[in-house]
Amino acid sequence: MKHRFESFGGIVASEEPPFLAFVDRRFMRELGLGESSLWKAASEAVGILSAPTEVHMAVTNACPVRCEHCYMGAGEAESGEMGTAALKDALREFAEMGVFHVALGGGEALARDDIFEIAGFAREIGLVPNLTVSGVLMTDETARRMTVFGQVNVSVDGVGAAYGVHRGRDLFETADRALGMLLEAGVAAGINCVLGRRNFEGVPELFAYARSRGASEIEFLRFKPSGRGAGLYEKCRTTFDQNVRLAPMLARLSEEHGVTAKVDCSFIPMICWHSPPPEFLEATATYGCEAGNVLLGARSDGSVCGCSFLPGIGVRVDELRDAWRASPGLESLRTWTARAPEPCRSCEYLGICKGGCHAVALHVAGSLDAPDPDCPRVVRRREEGGAR
């Protein structure tokens, strides 16, 4: 089990069974982990962490699929993409800061011929590497080597023809074959589903497929206006009705099929619509935007962003340790709740939701400081003539 001290106590992580938990000072002591100088702070609120727990790292922008909705606009390799040595240096920086997980992606990560060397190095220095792939470059040999990763998810937005509703290409059989190869090789493999208006009604069929295949999880990622997806957002964004149906639907289907359902942080406003007890959300670490604090994004050229869907903050990975506390871009993301406008300011979930998805707000409202315009509470307030 790995751990990291924080002012509130610390973070403990395990890979078997897989978990990452924020615990208080008393619990850290009970685990026999000693004392920390960080505990001199009077407050035990979580606040700003000493480092992100996870970095989403695009290792290349190259991709043979070129999906129409790609949030990275992937296709050709990015100018100035990091080579093997530079990428290892970046991983070493993350490890020395105390990062636990690094999610490798792209583009198509398997387009790099050094991807397994990179993943092996991450393991050597104490990082758990995870991976997302399209499946187009998967082979039996590649799948067998995937055991170096903690989790490998294959992008599948729907079953059969529904696969291509966002991507513009029907590669379901390719993705299905890749998932089968991974599971046959004993890899912890699941599904990533970009969820939007046009594939929402296919979610029950996707759960049935995941169960039949033996996939460990489905992670639902909200369709976001980033990269090529920006031009499709109005057509593909989930509707108000779909947003309010989402949480109960996923809970029911997960229980029915025995498949773990996860959502990314941009869907937290849709969960909060149903008025769950705030203390339950806090206890289960169910939070909205954690860009620039719990989570960080990095592009293949080494530039850093609050998350993979936000603009860069003018910092490179080799500058991150010094910039972690000093970057105005990170500070702006972390302090959003202090300047939150209505209706977020008076919402009981402000400290949990944190305004929803700021990438959506930037695209639709033109400002990172605006509330998420697709949050059901914001939509209802707007319909009632309240603050926009």
C-alpha positions as CSV (number, residue, x, y, z in Angstrom):
1,M,0.0,0.0,0.0
2,K,1.3,3.5,-0.9
3,H,0.6,6.6,1.0
4,R,1.2,10.4,0.9
5,F,0.9,12.8,3.8
6,E,-1.4,15.8,3.4
7,S,-2.4,18.6,5.8
8,F,-5.8,16.9,6.5
9,G,-4.1,13.5,7.1
10,G,-3.1,11.7,4.0
11,I,-4.0,9.6,0.9
12,V,-3.6,5.8,0.9
13,A,-3.7,3.7,-2.3
14,S,-3.7,0.1,-3.1
15,E,-3.7,-1.8,-6.4
16,E,-5.0,-5.1,-5.1
17,P,-7.7,-4.4,-4.2
18,P,-7.8,-1.2,-6.2
19,F,-8.6,1.9,-4.2
20,L,-7.5,5.4,-3.4
21,A,-8.8,7.0,-0.2
22,F,-8.4,10.3,1.6
23,V,-8.1,9.7,5.3
24,D,-7.8,11.9,8.4
25,R,-4.8,12.2,10.7
26,R,-6.1,9.7,13.3
27,F,-6.5,7.0,10.6
28,M,-3.0,7.6,9.3
29,R,-1.6,7.2,12.8
30,E,-3.7,4.0,13.3
31,L,-2.1,2.7,10.1
32,G,1.3,3.2,11.8
33,L,2.5,5.7,9.2
34,G,3.9,8.2,11.7
35,E,3.6,11.9,11.9
36,S,3.9,14.7,9.3
37,S,5.0,18.3,9.6
38,L,2.1,19.1,7.3
39,W,-0.2,18.4,10.3
40,K,0.9,21.6,12.0
41,A,-1.8,23.3,10.1
42,A,-4.9,23.9,12.3
43,S,-7.4,23.2,9.6
44,E,-8.1,19.6,8.5
45,A,-10.1,20.5,5.4
46,V,-8.8,18.9,2.2
47,G,-8.0,22.1,0.4
48,I,-5.2,22.2,-2.1
49,L,-3.2,19.0,-2.3
50,S,0.5,18.7,-2.3
51,A,0.3,17.2,-5.8
52,P,-2.4,15.7,-8.1
53,T,-3.3,12.1,-7.4
54,E,-3.6,11.4,-11.1
55,V,-2.2,12.9,-14.3
56,H,-3.9,12.3,-17.7
57,M,-1.0,12.2,-20.1
58,A,-1.5,12.2,-23.9
59,V,1.7,10.4,-25.1
60,T,1.0,11.2,-28.7
61,N,-1.5,13.0,-30.9
62,A,-1.0,10.5,-33.7
63,C,-4.0,8.3,-34.4
64,P,-5.1,6.3,-37.4
65,V,-8.8,6.5,-36.6
66,R,-9.3,10.3,-36.5
67,C,-12.7,10.2,-34.9
68,E,-15.0,13.1,-35.7
69,H,-15.5,13.9,-32.1
70,C,-12.0,13.5,-30.8
71,Y,-11.4,15.9,-27.9
72,M,-7.7,16.1,-28.8
73,G,-8.2,16.6,-32.5
74,A,-5.9,13.7,-33.0
75,G,-4.5,12.5,-36.3
76,E,-1.0,13.7,-36.9
77,A,1.7,13.6,-34.3
78,E,2.0,17.0,-32.5
79,S,4.9,19.2,-33.2
80,G,7.5,18.8,-30.4
81,E,6.1,15.6,-29.0
82,M,8.3,14.3,-26.2
83,G,10.7,11.4,-27.0
84,T,11.3,8.5,-24.8
85,A,13.8,10.2,-22.5
86,A,11.7,13.4,-22.1
87,L,8.6,11.4,-21.3
88,K,10.4,9.4,-18.7
89,D,11.6,12.7,-17.2
90,A,8.0,13.8,-17.0
91,L,7.0,10.6,-15.3
92,R,9.8,10.9,-12.9
93,E,8.7,14.5,-12.0
94,F,5.2,13.1,-11.3
95,A,6.5,10.3,-9.1
96,E,8.7,12.6,-7.1
97,M,5.8,14.9,-6.5
98,G,3.8,11.9,-5.1
99,V,1.4,11.3,-8.0
100,F,-0.2,7.8,-7.7
101,H,-1.7,7.1,-11.2
102,V,-0.9,8.2,-14.7
103,A,-3.5,7.7,-17.4
104,L,-1.8,7.2,-20.7
105,G,-3.7,8.0,-23.9
106,G,-3.6,10.1,-27.0
107,G,-4.2,10.0,-29.8
108,E,-3.6,6.3,-30.0
109,A,-1.0,5.4,-27.4
110,L,-0.1,2.2,-29.2
111,A,1.1,4.3,-32.1
112,R,4.2,4.8,-30.0
113,D,6.6,1.9,-30.3
114,D,8.0,2.7,-26.9
115,I,4.7,2.6,-25.0
116,F,5.6,-0.6,-23.1
117,E,9.0,0.8,-22.2
118,I,7.2,3.9,-20.9
119,A,4.7,1.9,-18.9
120,G,7.4,-0.3,-17.5
121,F,9.4,2.7,-16.4
122,A,6.3,4.2,-14.7
123,R,6.0,0.9,-12.7
124,E,9.7,1.1,-11.8
125,I,9.3,4.5,-10.2
126,G,6.1,3.7,-8.3
127,L,3.4,5.0,-10.6
128,V,0.4,2.9,-11.7
129,P,0.0,3.4,-15.5
130,N,-3.5,3.0,-16.9
131,L,-4.3,3.1,-20.6
132,T,-7.2,3.9,-23.0
133,V,-7.1,2.5,-26.5
134,S,-9.3,2.4,-29.6
135,G,-8.4,-1.3,-30.3
136,V,-7.3,-0.7,-33.9
137,L,-3.7,-1.6,-33.2
138,M,-4.3,-4.4,-30.8
139,T,-2.9,-7.8,-31.4
140,D,-2.7,-11.0,-29.3
141,E,0.9,-10.3,-28.5
142,T,0.2,-6.6,-27.6
143,A,-2.7,-7.7,-25.3
144,R,-0.5,-10.2,-23.5
145,R,2.0,-7.3,-22.7
146,M,-0.8,-5.1,-21.4
147,T,-0.5,-6.7,-17.9
148,V,1.9,-3.9,-17.1
149,F,-1.1,-1.6,-16.8
150,G,-3.4,-1.3,-13.8
151,Q,-6.4,-0.9,-16.0
152,V,-6.9,-0.9,-19.8
153,N,-10.2,0.5,-21.2
154,V,-11.3,0.2,-24.8
155,S,-13.4,3.0,-26.3
156,V,-16.9,1.7,-27.1
157,D,-19.7,4.3,-27.4
158,G,-22.4,1.7,-28.2
159,V,-23.1,-1.8,-29.5
160,G,-23.1,-2.5,-33.2
161,A,-23.9,0.5,-35.4
162,A,-24.3,2.7,-32.3
163,Y,-20.6,2.6,-31.9
164,G,-20.0,5.1,-34.6
165,V,-22.6,7.8,-33.7
166,H,-19.9,10.2,-32.6
167,R,-16.9,8.7,-34.3
168,G,-18.1,8.7,-37.9
169,R,-16.8,5.2,-38.4
170,D,-18.2,1.8,-37.4
171,L,-15.3,0.0,-35.8
172,F,-17.4,-1.9,-33.2
173,E,-16.1,-5.3,-34.3
174,T,-12.5,-4.0,-34.0
175,A,-13.1,-2.7,-30.5
176,D,-14.9,-5.9,-29.5
177,R,-12.1,-8.1,-30.8
178,A,-9.6,-5.9,-28.8
179,L,-11.6,-6.2,-25.6
180,G,-11.8,-9.9,-26.1
181,M,-8.0,-10.2,-26.5
182,L,-7.4,-8.2,-23.3
183,L,-9.7,-10.3,-21.2
184,E,-8.3,-13.5,-22.7
185,A,-4.8,-12.3,-21.6
186,G,-6.0,-11.7,-18.1
187,V,-5.9,-7.9,-18.2
188,A,-8.2,-5.8,-16.1
189,A,-10.2,-4.4,-19.0
190,G,-13.2,-2.2,-19.2
191,I,-15.1,0.2,-21.5
192,N,-14.9,4.0,-22.0
193,C,-18.2,5.4,-23.4
194,V,-18.4,9.0,-24.5
195,L,-22.1,9.7,-23.7
196,G,-24.2,12.2,-25.7
197,R,-27.6,12.7,-27.0
198,R,-27.4,10.2,-29.9
199,N,-26.2,7.2,-28.0
200,F,-27.9,7.7,-24.6
201,E,-30.8,5.3,-25.3
202,G,-28.3,2.6,-26.1
203,V,-26.8,2.5,-22.6
204,P,-28.9,-0.5,-21.5
205,E,-27.6,-2.6,-24.4
206,L,-24.0,-1.5,-23.6
207,F,-24.4,-2.8,-20.0
208,A,-25.7,-6.1,-21.4
209,Y,-22.7,-6.3,-23.7
210,A,-20.2,-5.5,-21.0
211,R,-21.7,-8.3,-18.8
212,S,-21.6,-10.8,-21.6
213,R,-18.0,-9.9,-22.3
214,G,-16.9,-9.9,-18.7
215,A,-15.7,-6.3,-18.7
216,S,-14.8,-4.9,-15.3
217,E,-16.4,-1.5,-15.7
218,I,-18.0,1.1,-17.9
219,E,-16.8,4.6,-17.5
220,F,-19.2,7.2,-18.9
221,L,-17.5,10.4,-20.2
222,R,-19.7,13.3,-21.0
223,F,-19.5,14.6,-24.6
224,K,-17.4,17.7,-24.3
225,P,-16.7,20.7,-26.6
226,S,-13.0,20.1,-27.0
227,G,-10.9,19.4,-30.1
228,R,-13.0,18.4,-33.0
229,G,-15.9,17.7,-30.6
230,A,-16.4,21.5,-30.2
231,G,-18.0,21.7,-33.6
232,L,-20.4,18.8,-32.8
233,Y,-21.3,19.9,-29.3
234,E,-24.7,21.5,-30.0
235,K,-25.8,18.4,-31.9
236,C,-24.4,15.9,-29.5
237,R,-24.8,17.3,-26.0
238,T,-27.1,15.4,-23.7
239,T,-30.6,16.9,-23.2
240,F,-32.1,18.1,-20.0
241,D,-34.3,15.0,-19.8
242,Q,-31.3,12.7,-20.4
243,N,-29.3,14.5,-17.7
244,V,-31.9,14.0,-15.0
245,R,-32.5,10.4,-16.0
246,L,-28.8,9.5,-16.0
247,A,-28.0,8.7,-12.3
248,P,-31.0,6.5,-11.5
249,M,-30.5,4.7,-14.9
250,L,-26.9,3.9,-14.3
251,A,-27.6,2.8,-10.7
252,R,-30.3,0.4,-11.9
253,L,-28.3,-1.0,-14.8
254,S,-25.2,-1.5,-12.7
255,E,-27.1,-3.5,-10.1
256,E,-29.0,-5.5,-12.7
257,H,-25.9,-6.5,-14.7
258,G,-23.3,-6.6,-12.0
259,V,-21.0,-4.2,-14.0
260,T,-19.4,-1.2,-12.2
261,A,-20.6,2.1,-13.6
262,K,-18.3,5.2,-13.3
263,V,-18.9,8.8,-14.4
264,D,-16.4,11.5,-15.0
265,C,-16.5,14.6,-12.8
266,S,-18.5,16.6,-15.5
267,F,-21.6,14.5,-14.7
268,I,-21.7,15.4,-11.0
269,P,-24.3,18.2,-11.5
270,M,-26.6,15.5,-12.9
271,I,-26.1,13.4,-9.7
272,C,-26.7,16.4,-7.5
273,W,-30.0,17.1,-9.2
274,H,-31.4,14.2,-7.3
275,S,-30.5,15.8,-3.9
276,P,-28.3,13.0,-2.4
277,P,-27.1,13.8,1.1
278,P,-24.0,16.0,0.8
279,E,-22.2,14.1,3.5
280,F,-22.7,10.9,1.5
281,L,-21.0,12.5,-1.5
282,E,-18.2,13.7,0.6
283,A,-17.7,10.4,2.3
284,T,-17.5,8.6,-1.1
285,A,-15.2,11.3,-2.6
286,T,-17.9,12.2,-5.2
287,Y,-16.7,15.6,-6.4
288,G,-17.1,17.7,-9.5
289,C,-14.3,19.6,-11.2
290,E,-11.0,18.8,-9.6
291,A,-8.9,20.2,-12.4
292,G,-5.6,21.6,-11.2
293,N,-5.8,19.9,-7.8
294,V,-6.7,16.2,-7.7
295,L,-6.4,15.9,-11.5
296,L,-4.0,17.4,-14.0
297,G,-3.7,17.0,-17.8
298,A,-0.6,17.1,-20.0
299,R,-0.2,17.0,-23.7
300,S,2.3,15.1,-25.7
301,D,4.5,18.2,-26.2
302,G,4.8,18.5,-22.4
303,S,2.4,21.4,-21.9
304,V,0.2,21.2,-18.8
305,C,-3.5,22.0,-18.5
306,G,-6.0,21.8,-15.6
307,C,-7.6,18.8,-17.3
308,S,-7.4,17.3,-20.8
309,F,-10.4,19.4,-22.0
310,L,-9.1,22.8,-20.8
311,P,-6.6,25.2,-22.4
312,G,-3.0,25.1,-21.3
313,I,-1.8,27.2,-18.3
314,G,1.6,28.2,-19.7
315,V,3.5,25.6,-17.7
316,R,5.5,22.6,-18.9
317,V,5.8,19.2,-17.1
318,D,9.4,19.9,-16.1
319,E,8.3,23.1,-14.4
320,L,5.3,21.6,-12.6
321,R,6.9,21.2,-9.1
322,D,7.7,24.9,-8.9
323,A,4.5,25.9,-10.5
324,W,2.2,23.8,-8.5
325,R,1.6,26.5,-5.9
326,A,2.5,29.5,-8.0
327,S,0.6,29.1,-11.3
328,P,-2.1,31.7,-11.8
329,G,-3.9,29.3,-14.1
330,L,-4.1,26.6,-11.5
331,E,-5.0,29.1,-8.8
332,S,-7.9,30.3,-10.8
333,L,-9.3,26.8,-11.2
334,R,-8.9,26.0,-7.5
335,T,-10.6,29.2,-6.2
336,W,-13.6,29.1,-8.5
337,T,-16.0,28.4,-5.6
338,A,-14.9,31.6,-3.9
339,R,-16.2,33.7,-6.7
340,A,-19.1,31.4,-7.9
341,P,-22.0,33.3,-9.4
342,E,-25.7,32.4,-8.9
343,P,-27.3,29.9,-8.9
344,C,-24.1,28.0,-7.8
345,R,-23.3,30.4,-5.0
346,S,-26.5,29.6,-3.1
347,C,-26.5,25.9,-4.0
348,E,-25.9,23.4,-1.2
349,Y,-23.7,21.4,-3.5
350,L,-21.3,24.2,-4.3
351,G,-18.4,22.7,-2.5
352,I,-19.0,19.3,-4.0
353,C,-20.0,20.1,-7.6
354,K,-17.7,23.2,-8.0
355,G,-19.7,24.6,-10.9
356,G,-19.8,21.5,-13.1
357,C,-17.7,21.3,-16.2
358,H,-15.7,24.5,-16.9
359,A,-14.8,23.3,-20.4
360,V,-18.5,23.3,-21.3
361,A,-18.9,26.7,-19.6
362,L,-16.0,28.1,-21.6
363,H,-17.4,26.9,-24.9
364,V,-21.1,27.8,-24.3
365,A,-20.9,30.9,-22.1
366,G,-17.4,32.1,-23.1
367,S,-16.0,32.0,-19.6
368,L,-14.4,29.5,-17.3
369,D,-16.1,31.4,-14.4
370,A,-19.7,30.7,-15.7
371,P,-21.7,27.9,-14.2
372,D,-22.1,24.7,-16.2
373,P,-24.9,25.7,-18.6
374,D,-26.2,22.1,-18.8
375,C,-26.5,21.5,-15.1
376,P,-30.2,20.7,-14.5
377,R,-30.4,23.2,-11.6
378,V,-28.9,25.9,-13.8
379,V,-31.3,25.1,-16.6
380,R,-34.3,25.1,-14.3
381,R,-33.2,28.4,-12.8
382,R,-32.8,29.9,-16.3
383,E,-36.3,28.7,-17.3
384,E,-37.7,30.3,-14.2
385,G,-36.1,33.6,-15.2
386,G,-33.4,33.6,-12.5
387,A,-29.7,34.4,-12.8
388,R,-27.9,33.1,-15.9
